[in-house]
């Protein structure tokens, strides 16, 4: 059984919450480098 899998066959809210924050942080961190690359000055 995969980590975070619910015995009933569903998914627990913990893995879902742990999976959502990373993309949000990546989206916040990605635009910054792009802005610096677009506007080096």
Beta strands, then each sheet from edge to edge (+ up, - down):
end
